[in-house]
Amino acid sequence: MMKKVGYMAAPMVAVAISQYLIQVISMVMAGHLGELSLSSVAIATSLANVTGFSLLTGMAGALETLCGQAFGAEQFRKISAYTYSSMLCLLLFCFLVSLLWVFMDKLLELFHQNPLISHLACRYSIWLIPGLFGFAVLQSMTRYFQSQRLVLPLFLSSLGALCFHVPFCWLLVYKTRFGITGAALSTGLSYWLNVALLWLFMRDSTLYRETKNLRPQEIFSSMKPFLALAFPSAMMLCLEWWSFELLILMSGLLPNSKLETSVLSICLAMSSLHYVLVNAVGASASTHVSNGLGAGNPKAARAAAISAVSLAAIDATIVNLTLYTCRRNWSIIFSKESEVVDYVTQITPILCLSIVSDSFLAVLSGIARGTGWQHIGAYANIGSFYLAGIPVGLILCFVVKLRGKGLWIGIFIGSTLQMIVLALVTFFTNWEKEAAKARDRVIEMTPQSNQVTESILKEDVEV
């Protein structure tokens, strides 16, 4: 089972990094236009992630439960119904987010940002709105393929979109002199290209041909179960995401804010990159757990959970050994300032501890999504980060005078508490009971069997 989880996780790493790099490359291209452009695009990207992209990613996580369990139960019409209902809900949500982005300059001025930076950030966010709608469709389609373990279309389409984005972004930013507007436009077009490529793969799939004649009432009736999981799924992801953004904001209040913000931003960049990698294992765990539960195979679901946690332990060990061994050198990738390098060296042991908790947390969160425990994850997030981790971090930072170290220790405490909660829930789970719940969640049962699905699920029995 560990081999199967790993085989799916490997291409999902490439998918996650390819989608992640599209925004990063746009910011890098815009950054070479000057310090003002870099500041404007950086703050616009941060706000866009907090108010839009993170919420869409979180809400689409409901499909990992619904589509994954429907696939295991061979309810193929419901997979398509859930996917289309997700697209409709997320696209409607995009209209609300778009209104906020149109007035982003007013929002930034409330936080006393430079008027010129606010104006340019607002312009960038406005031209990024088409990309928001493309991202909404992309997240739904990604979960559609992921729930069926079809990772090759995801890999090829995301890699193709990234290869297109690099020269196209360069062309719009520098050659056509669109500047930061070109960076935003290229991001949106690359997301829509990814969607178009996935649509071609979807149209050629057997499942699409069997379910393309969905009735509207099937799609609309699927919205209620989707929304019931979408909102706690979004909170499960966003509350953790927002806590890291809050950490960077708090570092700006310290005496040597430039140094503190730089160091914490470097640590956050490394932590985020690692989380993208290990989250692929969580996605694989989510798929195998949900498929097993939907098929009424609790042994397969339990084996997938154990295998994923074991892979998280291996990941944490390898990354920590590498990072700690290179603790005096790895920060040179981001900065050659001796003061920054020395500070990062001091904080690296705390970062290593944080990576341990993040490794297990990403996988346990995937298991939670596959099982349908999003509400537990949301409550754990609130208690862990906002009632414990962040308050402790503020005390250590401003009262105990540990500065940036104190803030990062607080985040580490929050992620550790959340990891412990999800670990206990997973450890004491009655998998037979969860399999029964999953089968009940999928209302319509089809008598026909699907030979491909049966062969996959029979292999899952082998632990």
N, C-alpha and C positions, 0 to 999 in steps of 0.2 A: 504493500500500500504506500509506503514512503516513496518508492520509486515512481509510482503513478502521480502522487501529489507533486513530486519534484519535477517530473516531466511536463506537467501543466504549468508549474510556477515559472520555469525557465523562460519560455516565450512570453509569458505575462509580464516578466521584468522588462523585456524589450518594448512591449506595448505601453507600459506605464511610463517608461523613460521617454519614449518617442512623443507621447502626448504631453508630457511635462516640459520637454525641451522647446516646444513650439513657442510658448510664452517667453521662456528664458532667452531664446535666440532673438525674438523681437525686441526685448529689452536691451540686449547687448548691442544690436544694430543701432537702435535709437541712442544708446549711450555714447556711441562714437561721434554723435552730432554735437556733443558738448555737455558740460556739467548740468546746465539747465534742463536739457532734454532728458538726461539720465534721471535727474531728480523727479521730474514730472511723470515720466513713464513708470518709474519705480513706485511712486506713491499711488498712481492710478492703478497699477497692477495689483498692489497690495489691497486696496479698497475693493477692486473688482473681484479678487479672490474671496475676500471676507463676505461681501454682500451678494455675490452671484455664483461664482464657479464652485465654491465650497458647498453651498446649499444644494445646487443641482447634483453634484457628486453624491452628497449624502442622501438626498431624496431618491435618486436612482438605485441606491443600495437596497431598497425594498424589493426590487426585482430579483436580487440574489436569493431571497427567501421564496418569493412567489413562483418565478420561472424555474428555479432550480428544483423545487419540490414538485411542480407540475410536470417537469421533464421526467423525474423519477417515477411519478405515477402514470406516465404515458398520456397525460392530458395535453396533447400538443396544441389543440385549439386555444387552450387557456394561456399557453406561452405567448402566442401572438396577440391575444386579447390584452394580456397584462402589458406587453411591450407597447402596443398602440395607445393604451390608456395612460401609460407613463409619459409617452411623447406629448400627448394632449395636455396633461397636467403641468408638465415642465414648461411647455411653450407658453401656456397661460401665465405661469409664474414669471416667465421672462419679461412679459409686458410690464409687470409691477417693478421689477428690478430696473428695467430700462428707464422708467420715470425717475428713479433715484439717480441713475448715472447721468441723465440729462442735466440735473442740477447739482452735480458733484462739486462744482466750484463753490457753490453756496455752502455746502456741507464742510468743505475744507476751510473756508474762511471762518466758520464757527469755531474751528480749532486753531485759529490764528496762524494759518499757513500763509506763506508768501503769495500775494495776489496773482503774480505772473505764473508761478508754479501751479496754482489752483486753476487758472485759466487753461493752461496747456494740458494739465491732467484731465480736465473736463472734456477738452477736445478729443484727447486720446480715448477716453471712455465712451464718448458718443460714437466714434468710428469703430469701436470694439463691439457695439451692440449686435451687429449681424453675427459676429463670432459667438456671442452668448446664446443665440438661438441655435446655431450649428452645434455648439457644445451640448445643449440640452438633448438634441436628437442623437448625438454621438454617444452620450452616456447610456441612453436607453438601448441603443443597438449593441453597444459593448456588452451589456449584461445579457442581452438576448443570445449572443454567441457564447459568452462565458458559461451560461447555465447549461449549455449543451456540450461543453468541453471542446468547442470548435475554436481553437486558438490560432490556427494557421491563417484564417481570414483576418483576424485581428492583427496578427503580426505583420502580414503583407500590407494591409491598408494603412496602418499607423506608420510603418517604415516608408511607404510610398508618399504619404502626406508630409512627413518630415523632410524627405529628399526634395520634394517640391518646394517646401517652405523656405529653405535656406537660400537658394538663388532668387526666388520670387520676392522674398523680403528685401534682399540686397538690391534688387532691381527697383522696387518701389521706393525704398528709403533714399538711395543715393542717385540712381540714374534718372528717375522721373522727378526727383526732388520733392516727393510728397512728405519727406521727413517722418515725424512721429505718426502722422496720419497714415502713411504707407505701412508702417509697422503694425498698426492696428488692423488695417484692411487685410494685410497678408495673413495675419492670425486667423481672422474670420474665414477667409477663402480656404485656408489649409484645413480648418475644421470641417468645412462643407465638402471639401474634396475627400476627406476621410469618410464622411457620411456616404458620399456617392459611391466610393469603392466598396464599402460594406453593403450598400444596397444591391450592387451587382452580385456579390457573393450570396446575399440573402435570396435574391430572385432565382438563383440556380440551385437552391437547397431543396431537398425533398420535403422538409417540414413546411416551407413557404408554399409550395405547390398544393399541399394538403389543406392548408388553412387560409389561403388567400381570399376565400369567399366568406369572410367573417361578417356577421350581421352587426349593424350599429349598436343594437341593444347589448350584444356580448361585450363590446368595448366599453360602453358606458357603465354596465353593471360591474365591470372590473375596476372601476375607479375607486369605489368605496374601500375594498380591501387594500388597494395600492396606497391610498392616502392614509389609511390606518397605520401602515408601517412606514410610510415615507417620512412623516414628520418626526417620529422618534429616531428614525435612521439618520435624518439630517442633524438632529441635535447630538446624536452619538458622535458624529464626525466633527461637526462645527464647533461644539463647545471646547473640544481639545485643540482644534486649529486656532480658534480665537484666543485661547490662553497664551499661545506662543506669540501671537501678534501683540497681545497686551504686555508681554515680557519686554519686547523691543521698545514699546512706548514708554514703559517705566524706566528703562535704562537711560532715556533721554533726560530724565529729571536728576540724574546724578551729577556731581561736580565736574568730573572729566567726562562729559557725556559723549564726546566724539570717540574716545578710546573705548568706553564701555559699550556703546552701540555697535562699534566696529567688531569688537571681540564676540559679542553675543550674536551678531548677524552671521559671523563666520561659523560659530558653533551651530547656529540654527540651520545654515545652509548644509553643513555636513550631516546633521541629524535628519533634515528633510530628505536628502538624497538617500540616506540609508533606509528611511521609512518607505520611500517609493519602492526600493528593492524588496524589502521584507513584506510589504503589503501585497506583493504578487503571491507570496506563499499564503497569505490570508485569503486572497481571492480564490486560489486553488482549494484551500480548505473549505471555504464557503460553498463552492460548487459540489465537491464530493460529499460533504455533510448533507446539503439540501437534497441532492440526488438520492442518497441512501435513505433519508427519512421519507421522502416522497414515495419511494418504492417499497416502503414498509420493511426496510432492511436496517435495523438499528445497529447490527454488528459492523456493517460497512461504515456507517456514520461515525461510530465510536472509533473504529480503526483509523479513519481519516483524521479525526481530531487528534488522536495520539501521535500520528505520523507528522502532522503539521507542527505540533508543539515540539517534537524532537528536532525537526528542521530549524525551528526558531532557536533552539539551544545551540545547534551547530553554527548558525549564522552569527549569533551573539558572540560565541567564542572566537570565531575567525576574525570578525570585524574588530573586536576589542583588542585582541593580540596585535593586530596590524596597527591599529590607531595608537595604542599605548607605546608600542615599540618605536613608532615614528612621531612621538608626541612633540619633539623639538623641531621637527621639519615640516609636518604636513600643512601647517598654517601658511607656509611660504607660498602655497598655491594662490592664496587670496591676498596676502600682503607681505612685503619685505621689511616693513617697519619693525625695528628691534623691540620697541615697546609693546607692539601688538603681538609679536611672536612669543615674547616672554610671558605675557598674560594668558595667551591661548595654551601655552605649555602648562601653566599652573591649573587651568580649568579643565584640561583634558581628562584627568582621572574622574571628575564628576560627570563629564560627557560620556565616558565609557560606561559608567553605572546607568546613566540615562538610556544608552543604547541597549543595554540588557533588558530593561523594562519595556522599551519600545519594541524590541524584537518579539517578545511574548505577547505584548498588547496588540500588535498588528494581527498576529495569528489568532488570538483569542477573540478579537473583534470580528474576524472573518467567520469563525465558528459561530459566533452570536448571530451574525447576519444570516448564515445558512440555516440556523435553527429557528430564527424569528424572535430573538431576544432583544430587539433594538430598544425596547422601552427600558429594559434592565441596564443596557449600556448607557442610555441617556441619563438615568438617575445616578448611575455610578459616576458619570462625568461631572455632574453638578456637585455631588458630595466630595469627590476626590480633588478636583481642581479649584472650585470656587468657594468651598467651605473649608478646605484644608490646605492644598498646595499653594495657591496664590497668596492667601493671608500669611502663611508661614514664610513664603519667599519675601514678601514686603517687610516683614519684621526682621528677617535676617539681613536684608539689604540696607534698610534705612535706620533700624534701631541698633542691631548688632554690628553694623558698618562693614558687612561682608561684600557690599556693592553687587557687581554682576554675578559673583559666585553665589550670593544669597538668593538672587532671583532664579538662577538655574537650579539650585538645590530645591527650591519650592516647586518648580515644574517637575523635577525628578520625583519628589514626594507624591505629587498629584498622579503622575503616570503609574507609579508603583502601587498606590492604593487602588487605582482602577484595575490594574493588572491582577491584584490579589482578589478583588471582588469577582471578576470574570473567571479567574482560575478556580475559585471555590464553586461558582455556579456550574462550571463545566465538569469539575471533578465529581460533584454530587448529583449529576444529571441522571435521570432515569430515561435511558435512550429508547426503551420500548414505549414509554409514555409519550415521548416527543414524536416518535414515529406515528403513533396513533393520532396525535394532534395534527401532524402534517397531512395525513390521509384525510382527516376531517376538513382541513382547510381547502383541499381540492374537492369541490362539490361534485362536479360532473365526472363520472367514471366511464371510460370507454372499454368495451369488451375486447376490442382488437388488441393484439400484442404486437410490439415492435421488436423485430429480431435484433436490430442493432442495439437498442437500449437494453434488452435482456442480456446480451453478451457482455455489455459493459458492467451491468450490475452483478452478474454472476462472478466476474473477476473481483469485484469489490469484497466478496465474502472472504476471499483469501487474505488474511491479516499477515 
